[in-house]
Amino acid sequence: MRHLVLILALATGTAAGPALSQERGSEDDDKIIKSYGIGVFDELKLPADYTQLAYVNPDAPKGGEISEAIPNSTGFDNFNPFTFRGRAAVLSSVMLESILVGTADEVGAAYCLLCESLEYPESRDWVIFNLRPEARFSDGTPLTAYDVLFSYETMRDKGLSSFRLVIGQQVAKAEVIDANTIKFIFTPDYPRRDVIQSVGGLPIFSRKDFADNQRDLEQPMDKPFIGSGPYVFDSADINRKVIYRRNPDYWGADLPINKGRNNFDRIRFEYFSDYDAAFEAFKAGEYTFRREVSSIIWATRYDFPALSRGWVKKEKLPDGSIASGQAWVMNLRRPTLQDIRVREAIGLMFNFEWSNASLFYGLYDRVNSFWDNSDLAATGTPSDAERALLEPVAKDLPKGVLTGEAVMAPTSGERQLDRRNVRKAAALLDEAGWTVGDDGMRRNSEGRPLTLEILNDSQTFDRVINPWVQNLRALGIDARNVRVDNAEYESRARSHDFDIISDQLGQDAIPGAGLQQYFGSANVGDVFNSMGLANPAIDALISRVEAADSNERLQTATRALDRALRSLKFWVPQWYNGYNLVAYYDQYGRPDTLPPYSLGELDFWWYDKEKADKLRQAGALR
């Protein structure tokens, strides 16, 4: 699961990294480290006495509103993002904080937010969090170690199944020492690299809020959470919009970590049934900030009066984060799709090169790896170190994984139907027993036709999927683009009632336990493991990644895992753009230099009242 890019730290001392305290009688004579944060491998970038984040404007003004759209959606019906029952409103967890948080310019570091400090032995067998006594929930009640324990037990017992599995593997025991101190003891055999960051990243609920409102984390909720964060729920129009407002009594407002952050008085999200309706609303000024995801709109439709008059800015901003891993995912629970030859044939029929030139205006690069845009992606043939990890599990992977090049998405010619790839795909299907009949359609030995449904909830995607369907049908597959509304799409995806859906499988810069959620056999029934992957080789390689205790070993293990995952060909990679494509009404300011891992428009951008007043005087905004 992805973590919000936030940060808070204790500004004490001057060390550049964790400071060793004097040895305190632990059973294994480990030295006890007391620190304001923790890094996976390297020293912390921020010193203990830092006064602000490097990428913020500490003098950013407070006020105003930023508004965005949620397109192609049937809306929301509750405020609980920790269950897949119902549809939670966007940012339903924005009011919740965690003990530790990361930054937008550093990988693998976690700093104290709700804690003043943390203590742990060099072995990382346990951790003690010393909580900030001034921390408060938005209702004024103190945030204590009892709330932390309650939150851990609630997520352990009632969280999503994949999360329960991971946290159950990591934590042996959690205990309250006093109202401001809590200790987590980790299981003996689980890798120690990021267990502290894992428990420190848990959302902290209010016990009182759960009791007063009789909340059940497994069920949809009609009331937003009470949290300790800088924003609280303001109002909502179910299925249409939701608004959050800055808490004027936020306990952490004056902390160094918050300088230049949490600048907007209000954050508003408007829901729209499709991309066209959302874009027309933006042109009319119904919302003010847009992340553009449609290549055709970006390339052809930014010619409206508000842009030509200078009211709207259109920018292409750098994005240094790992690509989203956007892909069509094949459901391995379907018997037909369990044959890798069938899966490879299906993938050969999507012509990215033609789509990029004809439909996307050349804006995109092809996804090839689960770690695209990073040095964790497998390339070329395996290194000796990769091969050493792959050899013990190669029997459960396709041939060639030990000696061949890392699997790349197929390339096609300039015509929609690439005849060379048709011949390859036809040979694969013939070999798999799906032969062409007199009607041009493929059937197996029992006479059953080869059918394929591509589930789709986006009218915009029709223009991409339909040519692929045409290519598949030319191959003899009875393929269909099955368009449904967003609610049905979510329901069928969660219940695994599909052949192919679109998903995002991009992974973290420091991958760890989250890999089990996406690719682990134990989570074959979970919504995160959308393809239903269950492979002992993948499980073993995930364990290697989790256990990697140096950056070099992590890179090697991740590349081996990436190579193995790609060899299974359960996805048809789509595309990504290494930039943030944004448009917004010119009433906002941002730092001159953005951090590499976050655009941060809701975090460290700000409202410029003088510019906003000019726009209103000109009639640009409603």
N, C-alpha and C positions, 0 to 999 in steps of 0.2 A: 504494500500500500504506500502511496506517495505521501511524503511529509510536507507540510507547509514550510516555506522558507522564511523562518522567523529567527530571532536571536534575543537573548538576554544574558547578562553576565554579572558577576559580582566584581565590583571595581575596588579591589583591595590588593595591596602588594605591587610589585614591579616585575615579577618574573614573566618571561615570555612563554612559559609552559607550566605544566603541573609542578607543584613544589613538594618535595619529600619532607614529611614530618619526621620527627624522631621515631625510632622503632618502638612500636607498641605491641606488646605481647600477644600476637596472634599465634594460633596453634602451629602454623607452618613457618613462623618467624619471618614472614613477609614484612617488608617495610610498608607502612601505611602512607598512602598518598592523599593529601588533602589539597583540593584544587577548586577553581572556579569553573572548570570545564574539563573535557576529555577529548582526545583525538584518537582516531583509529590506529594510525601508525606514526604520524608526524607530530611535532610540537604545534601547539596552538598558535594561530596567526595573531590573535588579539592578546596584548599584554593584560595583566590583571588590573592595571590602572587605566585602561582605555576610557575615553570620554565619549566616544561616538563610533558608529560604524564608518568605515572608510568611504562608502558610496552614498551616504545620505547628505542632505542639506540640513544641518542642525538648526538653521534659522527658518526653516520652511513654515509658512503661516498655516494656521488652523482655520477650518471653515469650509463652507460650500458642500457640494454634492458631486459625486461621480456616478454615472449610470451606464449600465451595459445591458446587452440583450442575451437571452437564452433562446436561440432559434431552433426550429424544427422540434418542437416539444409540445406535448399535450398538457404540460403544466406540472403541478405538484399537489399532493394531498396530505402531507404531514411534514414534521420537522425532526425526524430521526434518521440520520444518515448511516447509522450503525446496524441497520437491518435492511434486507432486500424486499421486505414486505411494504408495498406502497411505493410512492415516489417522493423522496424528501426534497424540500426546497434547497436551492443552491446556497452554499455557505451556511448550512444549518448548524455547523459546528464552530463557526467563527468566534463564538463567545467562550470557547473552551481553551484553556492553556495547558501546557505540559511542564514538567519539572525542568527538562533540558530542551534546547532548541538549536537549530543550525543557522547558518548564514547564507547569503546569496553570492558570496565571493570565496567560499572555502568549502572543500569537500572533506567529509569524514569527521568534522569537528562538531561538538555539542557543548553548549554553554549553559550555565545556570540561568534559569528564568524564575521559577517558583522557589528555587533553592538559593541559599546564600553560598553553600559550598557542598561538595561531595567528598566522601572518604572511601577509599578502597585499597585493598592490598595489591601488590604487583601482580599477583596471580589472577586478579579480578574474580575471585571466588564469591565475593559479596560486595555490596555497595551500601553506604549510608548516605541519605540525603538530609541535609540540615535546611529545613524550609525557612523561608522568609516569614517572620512573625507578622509583618504588616500586610501580607497577602489577604485579599478579601474577595468574596463573590460579589456580584453586582447588587445583591439584596442586603449587603452590609455584613453578612456573617463571615467569621474568620475561615480561611482555608487551612485545614490542619492535616496532620499525618493520618488521621482517621478517615478523612475524605480521600486521601491517596490510596489507602488500603481498600476502602470501599470501591474505588474506581478500578483498581487492579482486579479485585475479586469479581466485579460486575463484568468486566471485559473478558476475564478468564472463563466465567461460567455462562455468559449470555452473548458474547461477541460472535462475530461471524465464525463459522466452523473452522476455516483455515487459520484465523487468528488464534482461536482457542488452542488449536494443535500446536502452533509455534510457541505461544507463551507457556503452555504446559510443559513443553520440552525444555524451556530455558530456566524457569523459576521453580526452585524447590520449596521456598517458603518466603513469606513477607510478614514482617512484624513491626508494630508500632513500639518505639522506644519511649517517646513522650509526645506531647501534642505537636511539636515541631520537628520531630525526628522519626524517620522510618528506614528500615533495613530490608534489603532484598538479598536472599541467599540463592545462589544459582546451582542448578543440578550438576552433579560431579562430572558427567561426561560431555556436556554440551560445550562447543567452542566458545571461548571467552572474548573474541575480538570485539564484538559490538553488543554484548548482552546489556551492558550498562546503558548505552544509548537507547536500546530497545525499551527497557522498562522506564527510562527517563522520558521517552517520547509518548507515553500513554496519556490520553486526554483525562483531565481531572474533573470529575463530576462533583456536584454538591449532594451530600447525603440528605440534607434537609429538603432540597428540591425534589429528589426522588421520592422521599417519604410524603411530602406535602401533596405532590401531584400524582402519586401512585404510579410512577413510571415503570415500565418493563422494557428493557433494552431490546428485546426480541420483537417488540410490537411497534407499529406506527404510533406517533405521538402528535396530538393536536395542539400541544403547547411547546414553544421553543425552550431549550435548556436555559437554566440559570448558570452562568459561568463566571470566571474571574477575568476575562479578557477585556481589551480596550473597546470592543463593540458589543452592543446588546441588540436584541430584537426590537424593532420599532412597530412595524405593521405589515400586513399582507393582504392581498386580494387573491384568494386561492385560485390557482391555475393561471393567474395573470401577472402578478408582480409581488416582490418581497423587498422590504426596506430594513436596513440595519442602521443604527445611529451610534455615534461615539459616546461612550459613557463619560459624563463630566466628572464622575467621582472615581474613575479608574485608579486603583491603588498604585499601579506602576508607572503612572504618567511621567514622573520626574526622574526615572532611572536613566542612566547614560545610554542604555541600549535603545531607549525609545526616542531619543533626540532625532528629530527629522522624520518621524514615522507616525502612522495612524493619524494622518492629517485631515481627512475629510470628516465633516460633521455627519454626513449621510452617505451610505452606499445603497444604490437601488438597482434591482434587476427586473427587466421587463421580459415576459415570455411571449413568443410568437410561434405560430403553427408551422412556418416555413421560412427559408432564407430570404426569399423575395420580400415577404411582408416585413421582416426585420430590417432589411436594407432600406425600404421605402420609409419606414419609421425613423431610421437614422437621418436620412435626407431631410425629413421634416422636423428634426430636432427633438423627437420624443425621447431619445436617450443620447448620450454625449460621447461615449467612448466605444470603439468597435475594434475587435480583433478579427481581421479578415481571414476567413478560411476557404473562401471560394475564389479560385483562380480566375474564372470568367468575370466575376464581379470586379475583382481587383484590376483586371486588365482592360475592361471595356465599359464599366459603368460609373467610374469616378469622374464624371463630367457634369455634375449637377451644380446649380447656382451657388450653393453655400461653399463649395470648394473653389469655384472660379472667383468668388468675391473675397477669398482669403479667410472666411469664417471657419473652415475646416482644414486641418492639417493632415496630410497623408505622408506616412513615414515608413521606411524599411529599417528596422532597428536590429542590431546583432543579437544572436541567440547562441550562447555557448553550451547549452545543456544537451544532454543525450537526446537523440531523436525519439519520437513517440513510438516507434515500432508499429506504425499503423499498417494494418494488413487485413485481408479477408482470411478468416480462420475456418478450417474444416473440422467438422465434428467427428472425432475419431470413435464416438460411440455408435455411429452408423456403420453397419457391416461393410457396405460398399466402399466407404472412405478409409477403411483399415488397410487397404492395399496401397502401398506407396506408389505403385505404378499408376494407379488411377489418380492419386493426388498430384503426381508430377505432370500427368497429361493435362489435368485441369489448369495447373499453373502455367503451362506452356501457351495456353490459349489467350491469356491476358497480354495485350500488346501495350506495354508501358510507353515505348518510344513513340508509337503513333498517338497514344492518348496525350502524352506530354506536349507534342507538337500541335495536335489538332484541337485538343480540348483545354489544355492547361497553360497554353501560351509560353511553354518552355520554362515555367517557374520552378519546377520541382526536380529533385534528385530521387533516384530509386532507393527504397529501403532494401538493404541486404542483410543487416545484422540486428540483433536485439540490443546492441550497444553502438549503433551508428553515431557518428560524430564524436567518437572517443577512441582512446588507445586500447580499449578493452575488446574491440571487435576483432574476430579472427580474420587473418589474411593469409593468402598463399597456402603452402603446405605446412603441416604441423612442425613446430620446433621440437627438438629432442625432449624438452621438458613437458610440452603438451603431449607428445606421444607416450611418455611414461605414464601419464594420467589416463590416457585413452586406451592403452593396450589391455589393462585388466577388464575393461567393460566393452571392448569392441564387439564381442559376440552378440550384444544386444543392440548394435547399431548397424546401419547399412554398410556394405562393403565400400572400401575406398576411404573411410574416415581417417585411417592411419597414414595414408600415403598421398591422397588426392588433395587438390585445392579446396579451400573452404567453399561451400556451395554458395553460388551467387544467383540472384534472380535471373531468369532467362532474358536474353535480348532478342529483339524482333526488328524487322525491316520497317520501311516507311509506309507500307500498305497495312490496312487494318488486319487482314488475314495473312499472316506470315506462313507461306507454303512450307518452308523448311521446318518450322515448328509443328505444323500440322502433320507432316510425315513422322516426326519424332513421337508426337503424341499418339498417332494412330498405331504405330508399332508397339508402344507401351500398352495400349488398351487391347490390341490383338493378343499380346503375350499374356495379359491378365484374363483372357477369356471373354472379352466383350467385343464381339464381332459385328460387322455391318450387315444388316438385312436388306431385302429388296427395297424397302422404303427409305433406306439411307440411315436408319437409326440403329444404334448398337444394343445388343441383347446378350445375355449370358446363355449358358447351355440349357437352362431351364426356360428360356424364352422371355425372361423378365427384362424389360427395357432399363437402360442406364439413365436414371433421372437425377436431376440436381436442382434444388431450390436455393437461390441466393436471397436471403431475407434482407429487406431494405426498408428503412423508414424515412428516406429522404428523396423528395422529388428532384433535388439537385443531383443526386447520385445516379438517377436514371440514365443520364447522358453518358455516364462512365460504364455502368453495368450492362446496358443494352448492347453495345458493340461486343462486349465479352460474351454475352449470351449468344449473339449471332455466330461468333467464332466457335463456341462450344457446340452449337447445333450443326454447324458445318462439319464438325468432327463426328457427329452422330450421337451426341449426348442430348437427351431431352431436358434442356436447361431452361429455367424460368427466373425472371426477376420478379420476386414476390414482394410487392410494396404494401406495407401495413402502417398503421399509425404508431406513434412513439410508445404508447401504453402497451399495445399488443407486442411490439418488438421487445420491450423490456421483459414482459411476461414470458415470452417464448425463449428469450436468451437465458433467463434465470432458470427455466425448467428444462433447458437443453433441447428444446423442440425446434431444431433447425438443421440444415445441411451446412450452410455457410453463413456467417455473419461477419460484420466488420468490427474489429477490436483494436486496441492499442496495447502492444506487448513490450514496449520499450522499458528498460530496466534502469536501476540506480547506478550512480557512479561508483559507489562502494556496495556491491550487491551482497545480500546476506540472507536472513531468514525469509524475507519476502519472496525469494525464489521458490520456496516450497508452495506458496499460495498460487503462483502462476503455473508451475511446471511439475510439482511433486505428486507422486502416485497417491499419497494419502489424501490429497485434495481433489481427486478426480471428479467428485460430485459438487465441488464448490464453483461459484460463479466466476471467480478469478481465473480458474483453469478452464477457460471457455472451450478449448479444443478437447478436453477430457484426456489429457496426456497421462499415461501411466507406463513408465519405462524404467527398469532397474538401473540402467546405465546413467540416465539423467539424474536419478536420485543419488547415485554414488558421486557424480560430479558436483551436484549441489552441495553435498557434504564437504567436498574438497574446497569449494569456494567459501563456505561458512567457516572452515577451519584455517584458511590462509592467514598467516600471522606476519606477513610482510607485504609491502606493495608489489614486489616482484612476484611472490607466490600468488597473490590475488590476481594479477594480470594473467599469469599462466593458466590458473584454474578457470578463470572466467572465459578466456579465449578457447580453452578446451570445451567448456560447456556450450559456448556460442556455436562452435564448430559442430558439436553433436546435435544440438537443437536444429540447426539449419539443415543437417543431413536428413532429418526425418520428414521434411517437406510437408508439414501440416498447415502451412500458411501460404498465401499468395501475397507477397509483400506489395504494399502500395507505394507511397511517396512521402517525402518530407521537404520542408524548406528550412534552411539554416538561418532564417531571419524571422523576426516578429513583424508581420504586416499589420499596421495599425492606422486607424484614422480617428480623429477626435476634434471636437469643437475647441477652438483655440482659447481655452480658459484654464488651462492647466500648465504647471511647471514640473520639471523633472531634473534630476542631477545631470550635469554635462556628460559624465561618463557612467554608463549603467553597469552594474555587476554582471558577471558572465552567466549566472545561473537563474536569473529572474528578471522579467520585465518590470514587475513591481508596481504596476499602476495603482493597485489598491493599498499598497504598503508605504512607499516612500515618494510618490508623486504628491502634488499639492494643488490646491485651488487658488487661482489668481483672480481676486475680486475685481481689480481694475479691468482686466481683459474681459471678464464676464459681464461687467456693466456695459462695456462697449458693444458686446454682442447683443445684449438685450435691447439697448437703444437702437441698434440697427435692425431689430426684428428677427435676428437669427435663431433665437431660442424661444420656446413657449413659456 
